[in-house]
Amino acid sequence: MERDAERLLEDVEAFCREIRPIEELAYAERRYNDQVIPLAQKHNLLGMIIDPAYGGRGADTVTYLKALSRIGREGTTVRTFFSGHLSIGAYPIQTWGSETLKRKYLPRAAKGECILAFGLTEPEAGSNPRQMTSTYRRQGEGYVLNGVKYLISNGGIADAIVVFAYPADLPESDPRRRISAFVIDTHVPGFEAESFTAQAKLGLPTSNTAMFSMHELYIPAENLLGNEGEGFRIAMGTLVSGRLSVAAGCLGVIEDCLAEASQYAKERVQHGKEIARHQLVQEHIAMIEMARVATAALVHQAALAKDRASAHPQDPALAREADLLAAQAKFFASHAAWDAADRAVQVFGGRGWSTLYRPARHLADVRVCRIYEGTDEILKLKIAAAVLGKEWEAFH
C-alpha cells in the first residue's frame, strides 16, 4: 500500500510538470484548458480514490489530499477539475451507490471515459439547498427530472452528474417531501448545459463552470443514488469530501506562493540589495510560511479523521469529528491561501498585478474557495455550533 501511494504521488508530480506550461498558456489566452483530461488519463489520475475493484487506484484520504495539494500548486483551476470529478463526483457514487450504479459509472470514470460532476446549487438555492426547486417523478421503470442547476464545476463537460431533486407530487407542507439523489447522463434528451465564459468569471478561466437544465429528463430506476429521501444526507456527506479537497488545493496554492515569492525576492534588487534582505519583505515570507505550516497540519489532521470515519461508518462520533475538521480545514485553508496570494503579489510589486505571474493568478482564482463547498458564513456557524452545542445552532 505504501508503494502504491508513492507511485500515485510520482504520477501526480509527472502530470504537474507536464501540465504547467500548457496551463500557463491557456490562462494567458483565458480559455478552457482541454489538455487536463488527456494528461490525467495519461498519468492514470482520473480514478485516484476509486476502488481498484472498479479500475481505480484506491488512494486513502491522506494520500489523495497530498495529491490534490501538489495539483493545487498548478492552480485552483486544475485542482477544481479533480474535485468535481472525484471528490464530489465519484465519491457519492462509490459511497452510496448500488453495485449496479458503481459498475455503470466508476470503471469508465477511472479511465476518463466518463467525466463526473455534482449538481446541487441552483440560482435560488445556494447555502440552503432545501430551497431547491428541481423535481422528480416516477414514470414507468424510471424517473423524470426537471430543474436548473447553477455554477456547476465540470457542468459543461461532464458525461454524468450527481443531482438532487424533490418529489413533484408532494406539497411543501408534506413531511414526506424529502430530497433524493440521482445520477443523470448528459448525452440524453432533456439535458442542456451552458458554460460560463472566462470573461464572466473573476477567476478559474481555464476550468469549466456551467449551468444546466433538465427538462423531462428520463433516467432508469437504477440511477437513484441511495434510497428515495436520502438526498440531503448524501449531499452533506459529499460536501465533507469536497471541503477536504478545497483545503488541500489551498495548501498547494500557499506552497506555490511561498516558492514564487521567495525566488523572486532573492532575484529582485531595489535600494542596492535583493529585496529578500529587506525586513518588511521577510515579514511577508514569514507569514506565508506560517500559513503553510498551520494549513498542512490541519489538512493532515482532517484527512486522518476522514479515514477513521470511513473505516467505522457506523460510528456517529467519528463522522461528526470528520465533518467538523473538514469544515475547519476548508475555512482556515481558504483564508490562509487568500492571504498568502495577497502577500506574494505584494512581494512581486507591480509585476504581481499582472496575471503573467503566478501570484496574481492565485489571488484571482483562490477567492472562490471561500464560497464553494460551503461559504465562510456557513462554516463559521457550523464551527460555532460545535463549540456551543447543537441546541445553539443558528439555523436548522
VOPAGU-2260 file (C-alpha; in pm, 1 decimal, decimal comma):
REM VOPAGU-2260
SITE   aa  ch    i         X         Y         Z
SITE  MET   A    0       0,0       0,0       0,0
SITE  GLU   A    1     281,8     240,5      83,0
SITE  ARG   A    2     446,2     180,0    -253,0
SITE  ASP   A    3     110,2     233,1    -426,8
SITE  ALA   A    4      84,8     571,7    -258,0
SITE  GLU   A    5     438,2     660,7    -363,9
SITE  ARG   A    6     365,8     563,3    -724,8
SITE  LEU   A    7      49,8     772,8    -726,2
SITE  LEU   A    8     233,2    1079,4    -598,8
SITE  GLU   A    9     509,4    1021,7    -855,1
SITE  ASP   A   10     246,3    1014,9   -1128,5
SITE  VAL   A   11      91,6    1333,2    -989,0
SITE  GLU   A   12     431,8    1503,0    -998,8
SITE  ALA   A   13     482,3    1398,3   -1361,3
SITE  PHE   A   14     136,3    1526,4   -1451,5
SITE  CYS   A   15     200,7    1860,2   -1280,2
SITE  ARG   A   16     529,2    1914,5   -1457,7
SITE  GLU   A   17     365,9    1843,2   -1791,3
SITE  ILE   A   18      51,6    2049,6   -1735,5
SITE  ARG   A   19     224,0    2366,7   -1609,3
SITE  PRO   A   20     333,0    2522,7   -1942,5
SITE  ILE   A   21       4,7    2421,8   -2102,8
SITE  GLU   A   22    -197,3    2573,2   -1818,7
SITE  GLU   A   23       4,3    2894,4   -1826,3
SITE  LEU   A   24     -62,4    2941,6   -2197,7
SITE  ALA   A   25    -433,3    2862,9   -2159,1
SITE  TYR   A   26    -455,4    3109,5   -1870,8
SITE  ALA   A   27    -284,4    3382,8   -2071,8
SITE  GLU   A   28    -533,8    3323,9   -2351,4
SITE  ARG   A   29    -822,0    3291,5   -2098,8
SITE  ARG   A   30    -960,5    2973,7   -2246,5
SITE  TYR   A   31   -1060,3    2631,0   -2119,3
SITE  ASN   A   32    -761,3    2400,2   -2078,7
SITE  ASP   A   33    -860,1    2097,7   -2285,2
SITE  GLN   A   34    -539,9    1908,0   -2202,7
SITE  VAL   A   35    -609,1    1846,3   -1833,2
SITE  ILE   A   36    -823,5    1539,9   -1900,9
SITE  PRO   A   37    -593,3    1377,5   -2162,6
SITE  LEU   A   38    -288,3    1425,7   -1940,3
SITE  ALA   A   39    -475,5    1298,0   -1635,9
SITE  GLN   A   40    -564,1     990,2   -1842,3
SITE  LYS   A   41    -202,9     950,0   -1949,4
SITE  HIS   A   42     -83,6     951,3   -1588,3
SITE  ASN   A   43    -377,3     741,9   -1460,7
SITE  LEU   A   44    -511,2    1007,0   -1222,8
SITE  LEU   A   45    -882,5    1001,2   -1300,3
SITE  GLY   A   46    -950,8     716,0   -1059,3
SITE  MET   A   47    -730,9     819,7    -768,3
SITE  ILE   A   48    -990,9     747,4    -498,8
SITE  ILE   A   49   -1191,1     487,5    -689,0
SITE  ASP   A   50   -1167,0     134,0    -552,4
SITE  PRO   A   51    -936,5     -95,4    -755,3
SITE  ALA   A   52   -1235,4    -329,6    -795,6
SITE  TYR   A   53   -1375,0     -64,7   -1030,5
SITE  GLY   A   54   -1048,0      18,6   -1202,8
SITE  GLY   A   55    -926,1     293,0    -971,9
SITE  ARG   A   56    -614,1     334,2    -759,9
SITE  GLY   A   57    -781,5     317,1    -419,6
SITE  ALA   A   58    -593,5     603,2    -253,5
SITE  ASP   A   59    -674,2     674,9     108,8
SITE  THR   A   60    -768,3    1027,4     211,0
SITE  VAL   A   61    -420,2    1121,9     333,5
SITE  THR   A   62    -258,2    1021,2       4,0
SITE  TYR   A   63    -533,3    1174,4    -206,4
SITE  LEU   A   64    -507,6    1508,8     -28,8
SITE  LYS   A   65    -130,7    1506,1     -78,2
SITE  ALA   A   66    -201,3    1459,5    -448,2
SITE  LEU   A   67    -450,1    1746,6    -454,6
SITE  SER   A   68    -207,7    1971,0    -266,4
SITE  ARG   A   69      52,4    1911,7    -535,1
SITE  ILE   A   70    -204,0    1970,3    -808,4
SITE  GLY   A   71    -314,7    2286,2    -626,2
SITE  ARG   A   72      29,0    2435,6    -685,9
SITE  GLU   A   73     -53,3    2436,1   -1056,6
SITE  GLY   A   74    -363,2    2642,7    -987,3
SITE  THR   A   75    -708,2    2625,6    -835,1
SITE  THR   A   76    -839,0    2586,2   -1189,5
SITE  VAL   A   77    -666,9    2249,3   -1236,8
SITE  ARG   A   78    -747,2    2124,2    -887,6
SITE  THR   A   79   -1114,4    2220,9    -923,1
SITE  PHE   A   80   -1149,9    1976,8   -1211,4
SITE  PHE   A   81   -1029,1    1687,9    -996,0
SITE  SER   A   82   -1252,9    1790,5    -707,0
SITE  GLY   A   83   -1554,8    1792,5    -936,0
SITE  HIS   A   84   -1472,2    1461,7   -1099,7
SITE  LEU   A   85   -1357,4    1269,1    -792,2
SITE  SER   A   86   -1426,2    1436,3    -456,3
SITE  ILE   A   87   -1788,4    1522,4    -525,3
SITE  GLY   A   88   -1848,7    1319,1    -842,7
SITE  ALA   A   89   -1710,5     969,1    -793,1
SITE  TYR   A   90   -1720,1     982,7    -411,7
SITE  PRO   A   91   -2100,4     980,1    -364,7
SITE  ILE   A   92   -2144,1     708,0    -627,2
SITE  GLN   A   93   -1882,2     492,2    -458,7
SITE  THR   A   94   -2016,9     561,5    -108,6
SITE  TRP   A   95   -2394,8     541,9    -157,1
SITE  GLY   A   96   -2443,1     385,7    -498,8
SITE  SER   A   97   -2577,9      37,6    -560,4
SITE  GLU   A   98   -2344,1    -220,5    -706,4
SITE  THR   A   99   -2517,6    -170,5   -1040,5
SITE  LEU   A  100   -2460,3     204,1   -1027,2
SITE  LYS   A  101   -2095,4     162,3    -929,4
SITE  ARG   A  102   -2034,0     -79,8   -1215,6
SITE  LYS   A  103   -2213,4     151,2   -1454,2
SITE  TYR   A  104   -2006,3     464,2   -1385,7
SITE  LEU   A  105   -1691,2     411,7   -1180,6
SITE  PRO   A  106   -1483,3     199,4   -1424,7
SITE  ARG   A  107   -1549,4     449,6   -1704,1
SITE  ALA   A  108   -1478,7     742,5   -1471,8
SITE  ALA   A  109   -1143,3     590,5   -1372,1
SITE  LYS   A  110   -1047,8     559,0   -1739,0
SITE  GLY   A  111   -1160,0     911,9   -1822,8
SITE  GLU   A  112   -1437,1     783,8   -2045,7
SITE  CYS   A  113   -1699,9     936,5   -1816,9
SITE  ILE   A  114   -1627,2    1276,7   -1660,1
SITE  LEU   A  115   -1831,8    1344,8   -1348,1
SITE  ALA   A  116   -1979,9    1648,8   -1173,0
SITE  PHE   A  117   -2203,0    1734,3    -876,9
SITE  GLY   A  118   -2520,4    1936,1    -928,0
SITE  LEU   A  119   -2661,4    2072,5    -602,8
SITE  THR   A  120   -2657,0    2453,7    -633,3
SITE  GLU   A  121   -2943,8    2632,7    -805,5
SITE  PRO   A  122   -2996,7    3001,1    -890,6
SITE  GLU   A  123   -3204,9    3049,3    -573,0
SITE  ALA   A  124   -3064,1    2764,6    -362,2
SITE  GLY   A  125   -2701,9    2804,1    -255,4
SITE  SER   A  126   -2615,3    2782,2     112,3
SITE  ASN   A  127   -2963,9    2644,5     178,9
SITE  PRO   A  128   -3009,3    2354,1     -64,1
SITE  ARG   A  129   -3352,2    2280,5      82,5
SITE  GLN   A  130   -3474,0    2580,2    -121,6
SITE  MET   A  131   -3410,4    2392,9    -446,1
SITE  THR   A  132   -3692,9    2375,5    -696,2
SITE  SER   A  133   -3575,0    2078,4    -904,6
SITE  THR   A  134   -3826,6    1794,2    -900,8
SITE  TYR   A  135   -3861,3    1430,1    -997,7
SITE  ARG   A  136   -4149,6    1192,1   -1053,1
SITE  ARG   A  137   -4178,4     820,9   -1108,6
SITE  GLN   A  138   -4258,3     718,9   -1464,0
SITE  GLY   A  139   -4267,5     358,3   -1574,5
SITE  GLU   A  140   -3942,0     188,3   -1479,4
SITE  GLY   A  141   -3759,1     510,0   -1403,2
SITE  TYR   A  142   -3773,4     874,9   -1307,2
SITE  VAL   A  143   -3828,8    1203,9   -1488,2
SITE  LEU   A  144   -3640,3    1512,6   -1365,0
SITE  ASN   A  145   -3698,3    1882,7   -1418,8
SITE  GLY   A  146   -3498,8    2179,8   -1291,5
SITE  VAL   A  147   -3197,9    2406,4   -1329,4
SITE  LYS   A  148   -2857,0    2377,5   -1161,7
SITE  TYR   A  149   -2616,1    2669,0   -1146,3
SITE  LEU   A  150   -2240,1    2733,8   -1113,9
SITE  ILE   A  151   -2152,7    2366,7   -1151,7
SITE  SER   A  152   -1783,2    2278,4   -1185,3
SITE  ASN   A  153   -1735,4    2046,7   -1486,1
SITE  GLY   A  154   -2105,4    2100,0   -1562,5
SITE  GLY   A  155   -2046,9    2171,0   -1929,7
SITE  ILE   A  156   -1802,0    1886,1   -1992,5
SITE  ALA   A  157   -1943,6    1610,5   -1770,8
SITE  ASP   A  158   -2082,8    1287,5   -1909,0
SITE  ALA   A  159   -2271,2    1211,2   -1587,1
SITE  ILE   A  160   -2375,2    1431,9   -1294,5
SITE  VAL   A  161   -2496,0    1360,5    -941,5
SITE  VAL   A  162   -2810,1    1572,8    -899,0
SITE  PHE   A  163   -3070,4    1636,7    -630,1
SITE  ALA   A  164   -3444,5    1697,8    -650,6
SITE  TYR   A  165   -3772,1    1694,2    -457,7
SITE  PRO   A  166   -4066,1    1464,6    -539,4
SITE  ALA   A  167   -4300,0    1657,5    -768,6
SITE  ASP   A  168   -4620,1    1500,2    -639,7
SITE  LEU   A  169   -4590,1    1611,7    -275,6
SITE  PRO   A  170   -4667,3    1963,2    -144,7
SITE  GLU   A  171   -4404,4    2154,5      52,0
SITE  SER   A  172   -4602,7    2105,0     372,1
SITE  ASP   A  173   -4591,0    1724,8     345,1
SITE  PRO   A  174   -4326,8    1581,9     584,9
SITE  ARG   A  175   -4263,5    1301,1     336,0
SITE  ARG   A  176   -4132,0    1555,7      83,2
SITE  ARG   A  177   -3759,2    1492,2     107,6
SITE  ILE   A  178   -3472,0    1540,7    -136,0
SITE  SER   A  179   -3348,1    1241,9    -335,0
SITE  ALA   A  180   -3021,7    1196,7    -525,2
SITE  PHE   A  181   -2974,5    1064,2    -877,9
SITE  VAL   A  182   -2705,7    1017,6   -1139,6
SITE  ILE   A  183   -2804,1    1161,5   -1475,5
SITE  ASP   A  184   -2639,2    1113,5   -1813,0
SITE  THR   A  185   -2580,9    1433,6   -2004,1
SITE  HIS   A  186   -2595,1    1292,0   -2357,3
SITE  VAL   A  187   -2969,9    1232,9   -2346,4
SITE  PRO   A  188   -3279,8    1427,9   -2448,2
SITE  GLY   A  189   -3382,8    1683,9   -2190,6
SITE  PHE   A  190   -3033,9    1791,4   -2081,5
SITE  GLU   A  191   -2891,2    2125,4   -2187,7
SITE  ALA   A  192   -2581,6    2298,5   -2049,8
SITE  GLU   A  193   -2440,7    2646,5   -2097,4
SITE  SER   A  194   -2082,8    2709,7   -1988,7
SITE  PHE   A  195   -1980,3    3043,8   -1840,7
SITE  THR   A  196   -1723,9    3232,2   -2046,4
SITE  ALA   A  197   -1385,0    3304,5   -1894,5
SITE  GLN   A  198   -1470,9    3673,7   -1908,3
SITE  ALA   A  199   -1780,3    3617,4   -1695,1
SITE  LYS   A  200   -1578,5    3477,8   -1404,9
SITE  LEU   A  201   -1343,5    3657,0   -1167,1
SITE  GLY   A  202   -1105,1    3360,0   -1177,9
SITE  LEU   A  203   -1079,3    2998,8   -1294,2
SITE  PRO   A  204   -1074,2    3092,9   -1664,7
SITE  THR   A  205    -924,8    2759,9   -1771,2
SITE  SER   A  206   -1175,9    2536,8   -1590,2
SITE  ASN   A  207   -1533,4    2463,0   -1688,0
SITE  THR   A  208   -1821,2    2616,2   -1492,7
SITE  ALA   A  209   -2174,4    2580,6   -1623,0
SITE  MET   A  210   -2543,4    2595,9   -1556,7
SITE  PHE   A  211   -2764,0    2322,1   -1691,7
SITE  SER   A  212   -3130,4    2243,3   -1722,5
SITE  MET   A  213   -3320,1    1918,0   -1700,7
SITE  HIS   A  214   -3645,1    1919,0   -1894,5
SITE  GLU   A  215   -3843,4    1596,0   -1877,9
SITE  LEU   A  216   -3511,3    1414,9   -1849,0
SITE  TYR   A  217   -3568,7    1041,4   -1810,3
SITE  ILE   A  218   -3334,0     809,4   -1619,4
SITE  PRO   A  219   -3374,7     440,3   -1532,0
SITE  ALA   A  220   -3465,7     347,4   -1173,9
SITE  GLU   A  221   -3114,5     208,0   -1117,7
SITE  ASN   A  222   -2981,5     564,1   -1134,7
SITE  LEU   A  223   -3132,4     651,1    -798,3
SITE  LEU   A  224   -2841,4     715,4    -559,9
SITE  GLY   A  225   -2909,3     556,9    -221,5
SITE  ASN   A  226   -3278,8     542,5    -132,7
SITE  GLU   A  227   -3550,6     795,6    -202,4
SITE  GLY   A  228   -3546,5    1068,9      60,2
SITE  GLU   A  229   -3175,7    1030,0     140,9
SITE  GLY   A  230   -3055,2    1305,6     -88,6
SITE  PHE   A  231   -2987,4    1571,1     173,9
SITE  ARG   A  232   -2778,0    1330,0     382,1
SITE  ILE   A  233   -2585,6    1225,6      71,1
SITE  ALA   A  234   -2525,2    1588,1     -28,0
SITE  MET   A  235   -2397,6    1685,0     316,0
SITE  GLY   A  236   -2176,7    1375,6     335,8
SITE  THR   A  237   -2032,9    1452,1      -5,8
SITE  LEU   A  238   -1953,5    1808,7      98,9
SITE  VAL   A  239   -1717,7    1670,4     364,8
SITE  SER   A  240   -1515,2    1515,2      83,6
SITE  GLY   A  241   -1544,1    1830,9    -124,9
SITE  ARG   A  242   -1432,0    2059,5     156,0
SITE  LEU   A  243   -1125,7    1847,9     220,0
SITE  SER   A  244   -1033,8    1870,8    -147,8
SITE  VAL   A  245   -1062,7    2250,0    -139,9
SITE  ALA   A  246    -849,0    2269,6     174,4
SITE  ALA   A  247    -580,4    2051,1      17,5
SITE  GLY   A  248    -581,5    2257,5    -300,2
SITE  CYS   A  249    -543,9    2575,1     -96,2
SITE  LEU   A  250    -239,3    2424,8      73,5
SITE  GLY   A  251     -87,3    2381,8    -271,6
SITE  VAL   A  252    -161,9    2745,4    -352,2
SITE  ILE   A  253      20,3    2853,2     -35,9
SITE  GLU   A  254     318,9    2632,6    -121,2
SITE  ASP   A  255     344,1    2779,1    -470,2
SITE  CYS   A  256     306,7    3135,7    -343,5
SITE  LEU   A  257     589,2    3071,0     -97,0
SITE  ALA   A  258     815,1    2929,5    -367,2
SITE  GLU   A  259     740,0    3210,0    -613,3
SITE  ALA   A  260     774,9    3491,7    -359,7
SITE  SER   A  261    1096,5    3351,9    -213,9
SITE  GLN   A  262    1262,5    3306,3    -551,4
SITE  TYR   A  263    1156,3    3648,0    -677,9
SITE  ALA   A  264    1267,8    3821,7    -356,8
SITE  LYS   A  265    1615,9    3673,9    -397,0
SITE  GLU   A  266    1640,3    3797,9    -756,1
SITE  ARG   A  267    1477,2    4140,9    -741,8
SITE  VAL   A  268    1719,5    4421,8    -647,0
SITE  GLN   A  269    1599,0    4753,2    -505,5
SITE  HIS   A  270    1785,4    5012,1    -298,1
SITE  GLY   A  271    2114,4    4838,1    -369,7
SITE  LYS   A  272    2026,9    4489,3    -246,9
SITE  GLU   A  273    1797,1    4195,0    -306,9
SITE  ILE   A  274    1454,2    4267,3    -162,2
SITE  ALA   A  275    1475,7    3938,9      32,8
SITE  ARG   A  276    1714,7    4129,5     261,1
SITE  HIS   A  277    1451,2    4390,6     344,8
SITE  GLN   A  278    1278,5    4322,9     675,5
SITE  LEU   A  279     924,4    4401,6     560,9
SITE  VAL   A  280     960,6    4162,8     267,8
SITE  GLN   A  281    1085,0    3898,4     510,7
SITE  GLU   A  282     768,5    3955,7     712,3
SITE  HIS   A  283     560,3    3852,2     410,1
SITE  ILE   A  284     774,1    3540,7     358,8
SITE  ALA   A  285     746,8    3451,3     727,7
SITE  MET   A  286     368,2    3487,6     728,7
SITE  ILE   A  287     327,0    3275,2     413,9
SITE  GLU   A  288     545,9    3008,2     573,4
SITE  MET   A  289     334,5    3013,5     889,8
SITE  ALA   A  290      22,7    2979,7     677,1
SITE  ARG   A  291     178,3    2679,3     505,7
SITE  VAL   A  292     276,6    2506,0     830,0
SITE  ALA   A  293     -58,1    2561,5    1000,5
SITE  THR   A  294    -264,3    2464,4     695,9
SITE  ALA   A  295     -62,2    2148,3     635,0
SITE  ALA   A  296    -113,2    2037,6     994,8
SITE  LEU   A  297    -487,5    2099,3     988,2
SITE  VAL   A  298    -540,0    1933,9     649,4
SITE  HIS   A  299    -347,2    1626,6     764,1
SITE  GLN   A  300    -548,8    1605,3    1084,8
SITE  ALA   A  301    -874,0    1632,8     887,9
SITE  ALA   A  302    -757,8    1364,3     643,0
SITE  LEU   A  303    -680,8    1123,2     926,3
SITE  ALA   A  304   -1023,3    1188,4    1077,9
SITE  LYS   A  305   -1191,2    1119,5     743,0
SITE  ASP   A  306   -1008,3     787,7     707,3
SITE  ARG   A  307   -1106,3     690,3    1063,7
SITE  ALA   A  308   -1469,8     770,9     994,2
SITE  SER   A  309   -1462,3     576,7     666,1
SITE  ALA   A  310   -1316,2     273,4     843,6
SITE  HIS   A  311   -1600,0     280,8    1100,5
SITE  PRO   A  312   -1908,2     405,0     911,4
SITE  GLN   A  313   -2144,6     315,1    1196,0
SITE  ASP   A  314   -1969,9     540,4    1449,5
SITE  PRO   A  315   -2152,0     877,4    1458,6
SITE  ALA   A  316   -1887,0    1038,6    1680,7
SITE  LEU   A  317   -1616,0     974,5    1421,2
SITE  ALA   A  318   -1842,9    1105,4    1146,5
SITE  ARG   A  319   -1906,3    1427,2    1341,0
SITE  GLU   A  320   -1533,9    1469,3    1406,4
SITE  ALA   A  321   -1453,2    1427,4    1036,9
SITE  ASP   A  322   -1732,4    1667,7     937,6
SITE  LEU   A  323   -1614,3    1939,0    1177,8
SITE  LEU   A  324   -1246,0    1905,7    1090,5
SITE  ALA   A  325   -1326,6    1922,8     718,4
SITE  ALA   A  326   -1516,9    2247,6     779,4
SITE  GLN   A  327   -1236,6    2389,8     993,8
SITE  ALA   A  328    -968,9    2288,9     743,1
SITE  LYS   A  329   -1157,9    2435,4     449,3
SITE  PHE   A  330   -1230,7    2762,2     628,5
SITE  PHE   A  331    -876,2    2808,8     756,3
SITE  ALA   A  332    -702,2    2696,5     437,3
SITE  SER   A  333    -909,2    2915,1     204,6
SITE  HIS   A  334    -837,1    3225,4     413,0
SITE  ALA   A  335    -470,2    3134,3     451,7
SITE  ALA   A  336    -435,8    3082,9      76,0
SITE  TRP   A  337    -603,1    3415,5       1,5
SITE  ASP   A  338    -366,2    3591,7     240,8
SITE  ALA   A  339     -62,5    3406,1     102,0
SITE  ALA   A  340    -151,8    3502,1    -254,3
SITE  ASP   A  341    -207,3    3863,0    -148,4
SITE  ARG   A  342     133,4    3872,9      21,9
SITE  ALA   A  343     303,7    3710,8    -277,4
SITE  VAL   A  344     150,5    3974,7    -504,6
SITE  GLN   A  345     288,2    4241,4    -270,3
SITE  VAL   A  346     637,7    4091,0    -284,3
SITE  PHE   A  347     621,7    4098,1    -664,5
SITE  GLY   A  348     513,1    4463,1    -655,2
SITE  GLY   A  349     390,9    4595,3    -989,5
SITE  ARG   A  350     457,3    4264,3   -1158,6
SITE  GLY   A  351     236,3    4097,8    -902,4
SITE  TRP   A  352     -59,4    4281,6   -1050,0
SITE  SER   A  353     -16,0    4100,0   -1381,2
SITE  THR   A  354    -158,5    3753,9   -1448,8
SITE  LEU   A  355     157,9    3684,2   -1645,2
SITE  TYR   A  356     293,5    3598,8   -1298,3
SITE  ARG   A  357     166,5    3315,2   -1084,2
SITE  PRO   A  358      76,3    3507,7    -763,0
SITE  ALA   A  359    -179,7    3722,3    -946,4
SITE  ARG   A  360    -343,4    3412,0   -1091,6
SITE  HIS   A  361    -357,6    3250,4    -749,1
SITE  LEU   A  362    -510,7    3564,7    -599,8
SITE  ALA   A  363    -787,4    3576,4    -860,4
SITE  ASP   A  364    -859,5    3205,0    -854,0
SITE  VAL   A  365    -841,4    3115,6    -486,0
SITE  ARG   A  366   -1109,5    3368,5    -385,8
SITE  VAL   A  367   -1380,1    3123,9    -492,1
SITE  CYS   A  368   -1256,6    2877,4    -230,6
SITE  ARG   A  369   -1425,1    3092,0      33,7
SITE  ILE   A  370   -1756,3    3041,2    -146,8
SITE  TYR   A  371   -1795,3    2695,5    -299,8
SITE  GLU   A  372   -1828,6    2380,2     -88,9
SITE  GLY   A  373   -1957,4    2594,5     198,9
SITE  THR   A  374   -1934,0    2972,5     230,8
SITE  ASP   A  375   -1733,9    3139,4     506,5
SITE  GLU   A  376   -2055,7    3228,2     683,2
SITE  ILE   A  377   -2198,3    2874,8     683,2
SITE  LEU   A  378   -1871,8    2724,2     803,1
SITE  LYS   A  379   -1841,8    2978,8    1085,0
SITE  LEU   A  380   -2189,7    2885,8    1206,2
SITE  LYS   A  381   -2103,9    2517,2    1184,6
SITE  ILE   A  382   -1783,2    2561,9    1383,5
SITE  ALA   A  383   -1952,5    2782,1    1644,5
SITE  ALA   A  384   -2234,6    2529,8    1691,7
SITE  ALA   A  385   -1975,9    2259,3    1757,3
SITE  VAL   A  386   -1834,4    2476,2    2036,7
SITE  LEU   A  387   -2163,3    2598,2    2184,7
SITE  GLY   A  388   -2367,4    2281,0    2141,8
SITE  LYS   A  389   -2620,6    2161,3    1886,5
SITE  GLU   A  390   -2907,2    2337,5    2064,7
SITE  TRP   A  391   -2738,6    2669,1    1981,9
SITE  GLU   A  392   -2735,0    2614,3    1604,3
SITE  ALA   A  393   -2815,1    2937,1    1421,0
SITE  PHE   A  394   -3011,3    2753,0    1151,0
SITE  HIS   A  395   -3178,0    2414,4    1116,2
